[in-house]
Amino acid sequence: MITRAEALELFRSDDLIGIGMQADAVRRKWHPEGIVSYIIDRNINYTNFCTEYCSFCAFYRPMGHAEGYVLPKETIFEKIRETLALGGTGVLMQGGLHPDLKIEWYEDLFRSIKERFAIHLHCLSAPEVTNIAEVSGLSLRDTIARLRDAGLDSIPGGGAEILDDGVRHRISRLKCSTQDWVDVHRTAHSLGMRTTATMMFGCGETIEQRMNHLELVRNIQEETGGFTAFIPWTFQRENTSLGHFVKEEATAVEYLQTLAISRIYLDNFENVQSSWVTQGLKTCQLGLRFGGNDVGSIMIEENVVSAAGAHHRASEEELRRIIRDAGFIPKQRDTLYRTYFLN
């Protein structure tokens, strides 16, 4: 385990290959068998109405906007049928913060899905969960317990961005605070649910602020062990208002360095994901030698990051090829990182 000060030194170092080798050694400790996993799932964005107006988001529409929508249940069911037909095992369902959708709407949706399909529901970011609790007049614990009982299986790490209130005030001042995000994940873990931790970096934060984020998730993992994976990815500026102030996106070198330092510092996380969605397949493949042991989803559908300007696409065969070409064995996994598939 390295200290915060040692991690900061790595951020200031220009020895990218040395950092990558160190991260690769941590990966090998966790995954000596040389398997790199991926998942077939689908992102379903059930609504794009949102009251938060985050400056890094190009997906949301304000209430009453002509382009706003709430997907009918039948449309969601059809998307799940397509996912299962393509060999998918889960759906990642997220949306905007809608002031009129109370907990009963989500309970009805999750129960309706579980009655019809055998599929893992990895849904609702921390800001959404906080919003549901607020508009429903419920405690956070009661909200998460009721969603779990209705069929919610696990919670994604979305809404984390950078877990530093200085950054959050600048890029998403109406969204949940760092403490709100922490409370959702800690509460979910205490109720027996697994979640993921994410980090969107390259939005003008300092290295110290990035380290605040890493230190926070490491400490939570030490306490609860409830995170299945850490997923760092880079801010996409193209169609966002924040992009006017952040003139340059994080480079591939900066991405690989941050991925590797995350793998070294978060040595209590079993899985660290290398992202192709924001960085492309080639950098994602390099990331497998910088500590990554997973390449995420083929993403049958994705609307939020692509709205901000990410245009990469990947098929299952492409992901399997880049894994093999990097010297690893590709294995399909489920949302909880179980690789029991015979492939």
C-alpha positions, 0 to 999 in steps of 0.5 A, spaced: 500 500 500 502 506 498 501 513 501 497 519 499 504 523 498 507 517 494 501 517 490 502 524 489 509 523 487 507 518 482 502 524 479 508 528 478 513 523 475 514 523 468 516 515 468 510 513 465 513 506 463 515 505 471 508 507 473 505 502 468 509 496 470 508 498 478 500 498 476 501 491 472 504 488 478 498 490 482 494 487 477 497 480 477 497 480 484 489 480 484 489 476 477 494 472 476 490 467 471 491 473 466 484 474 464 481 480 462 473 481 463 468 484 459 460 485 460 454 485 455 449 490 457 445 496 455 445 503 458 437 505 458 436 512 460 429 512 462 428 520 462 433 526 460 429 531 464 433 534 469 433 540 474 441 540 475 444 543 469 451 540 470 456 544 466 459 537 463 453 534 461 450 535 454 444 530 455 439 533 459 433 537 458 430 542 462 423 540 465 418 542 459 423 542 454 420 539 447 426 534 446 425 531 454 422 524 455 420 519 460 420 512 456 414 508 457 415 501 460 413 498 453 419 501 450 424 499 456 421 492 456 423 492 448 430 494 450 431 489 455 428 483 450 433 486 445 439 486 450 437 478 452 437 476 445 444 479 444 447 475 450 446 481 455 446 479 462 444 486 465 442 493 464 445 500 467 439 504 467 440 512 469 436 518 468 436 525 469 433 528 476 426 528 475 422 532 480 415 528 479 418 521 479 417 518 486 419 512 489 412 508 487 414 509 479 421 506 480 418 500 484 413 499 479 418 499 474 423 494 477 418 489 479 415 489 472 421 488 469 423 482 474 416 479 473 418 479 465 425 478 465 431 474 468 436 480 468 441 484 473 438 491 474 444 496 475 441 502 476 440 509 479 446 514 480 447 517 487 444 523 485 438 520 483 437 516 489 438 522 493 433 525 489 428 520 489 428 520 497 427 527 497 421 528 492 418 522 496 419 524 503 423 518 505 430 517 509 436 514 504 436 508 508 428 506 507 429 509 499 435 504 498 431 498 502 425 499 498 428 500 491 432 493 493 426 490 495 423 492 488 428 489 484 434 493 484 440 489 484 446 494 485 448 501 484 453 504 479 458 510 481 455 515 476 454 522 479 461 522 483 465 526 477 470 528 482 469 527 490 471 534 492 466 539 493 470 545 490 470 541 484 463 540 484 461 547 486 464 549 479 462 544 475 455 541 478 453 546 484 446 543 484 448 536 484 449 532 490 455 533 495 461 529 496 457 527 502 451 525 499 454 520 494 458 517 500 452 516 504 448 513 498 454 508 497 455 506 504 448 505 506 447 501 500 453 497 502 450 496 509 444 493 506 448 488 502 448 491 496 454 492 491 456 498 488 461 501 483 466 507 484 467 512 478 471 518 477 471 523 471 477 527 471 480 532 466 475 537 468 480 542 471 481 539 477 488 539 481 492 533 482 490 534 490 483 534 488 484 528 484 487 524 490 482 527 495 477 522 490 482 516 490 483 517 498 475 517 499 473 511 495 479 507 498 477 509 505 470 507 504 472 500 501 477 499 507 470 500 511 465 496 507 468 492 502 462 494 498 465 496 491 466 491 485 470 496 481 473 502 480 472 506 473 476 512 471 474 516 465 475 522 462 471 528 461 468 529 454 468 537 452 465 537 445 458 539 446 458 541 453 458 548 456 464 546 461 468 545 455 468 553 454 473 553 460 476 547 459 480 548 453 484 541 452 481 534 454 486 529 458 491 526 453 492 518 453 498 519 457 494 522 462 489 517 462 494 511 462 498 515 468 491 516 472 489 509 471 495 506 473 496 510 479 489 508 481 490 501 480 497 502 485 493 506 490 487 502 490 490 496 492 483 494 496 479 494 489 479 487 486 477 490 479 479 496 475 476 498 468 480 500 462 475 505 458 474 505 451 468 509 451 472 516 452 479 513 450 478 509 444 480 501 443 487 502 442 488 506 449 484 501 452 488 496 450 494 499 453 491 500 459 491 493 460 498 493 461 497 499 466 493 496 471 486 495 468 483 488 468 476 489 465 474 493 459 467 494 461 461 493 456 460 493 449 454 498 450 449 496 446 446 503 447 449 509 450 447 516 450 450 520 455 457 520 454 456 520 446 452 526 447 458 530 450 462 528 444 465 521 445 464 517 438 467 510 440 464 504 438 465 496 440 463 490 438 464 483 442 469 481 437 473 487 437 473 487 445 475 480 445 480 481 440 484 487 443 484 483 450 487 477 446 492 482 442 494 484 449 496 477 451 490 476 455 484 471 456 478 474 454 472 472 459 465 475 459 462 477 466 456 479 469 455 486 473 458 483 479 464 481 476 463 473 476 466 470 470 463 463 469 461 464 462 464 458 458 468 462 453 
